[in-house]
């Protein structure tokens, strides 16, 4: 059995635009980052 490093702390954000007047996004986007806050991750993106 090999030793493996575990997963550290991270932030994840997801966004899916809701339907408006019959139009909606076909897929969502997800942002995964190891920055200290979600705001910092969105700003860096």
N, C-alpha and C positions, 0 to 999 in steps of 0.2 A: 504494500500500500504506500503510495507516495503522499508526502505532506504537501498541502496546497494552502496558499494564503487565502483567507476569507475575504468577503466583500466588505469594504469599509462603509462609512456613512456617506450618504448622497441625498440630494434633493431631486424630486421628479415633478414636472408640471405637465399637465395635459390641457389641450384646448380643442373644442369642437364647436364650431359656430352653429347656433340653432337655426332652424328653418325660418325664413322670413319671406312672406309673400310667395311661397312655393319654391324658393331657392334655398339650397343648403350646400355646405361643403361635402364632398364625397368621402373625405377621410379626415381624421384628427391628426394633430401633431403632438409629439411628446418631447420634452427637453429633460435630459438626465445630466446632472452636473455634481461635482464634488466641492463646489464653492460653499462658503459658510451660510448663505441665505438664498432663498428663492429669488429675491429681488436682484441680488448680485448675479445670479445665473442668467436671468432674463436680460439684464443690462449687458452682460458679456456677449450674449447671443446677438 
